[in-house]
Amino acid sequence: MENAVRSALSAALLGAAALVAGCSTTPVTTLEASWVAPQLPQGPIKKLLIITVASEEFVQIAFQDQMAAQLKARGVNAVASRRYFTRYTTAEEARFKKSIDDSGADFVLLARVTNTNTSVHEDRGRLIGVNGVPYADATAISGAYARYFNPTSYVQGGDYSMKTVTAEASIFALDGEKLIWSARTRTTNAQAATGEEAATQYVPVILEAMKKDKLL
């Protein structure tokens, strides 16, 4: 009886650890690609306006504030626009252009979410052998039969979802409305991050990309 209880407890603990590992809740942002114009405008940036487009306003607020603070610390006169956009409509486009025209900036940093994808992962459970070692042929027995074959060796699985967000940051020179730099990023496990946490992940990646392309 004692061995059976110990085996069941060991299986449950291993199953819980595997489930946690399978559905990590730590968001990770990586740079996928960046581009810089062959010829950058001469002279320093007088004023860089930060403007954003995303479905969540809290993310936009956090990004604008953090990005402006980090750029100022690096000697760039960056300002948060305090304008937040969530939809691509005619009215929003007009408000977008007015925000830029009224800013007095000579450059604009536009950050926007380009794609959001949520995938569901299914875990049907696993068989645990002697001393908690998984059976080599565990996949040969379906979870439904395993429960009856040896209930103490079956670890219940659990479904989990993962949200992946692709975003783009671009810098435009307002003189001629020329694109001078852009970067594309991907964030996995984005569902686990609040607005501030998401920005904390995203901002350093953008700054590093700007440094790599010699904009900082």
Disulfide bonds with the S-S distance in Angstrom:
none
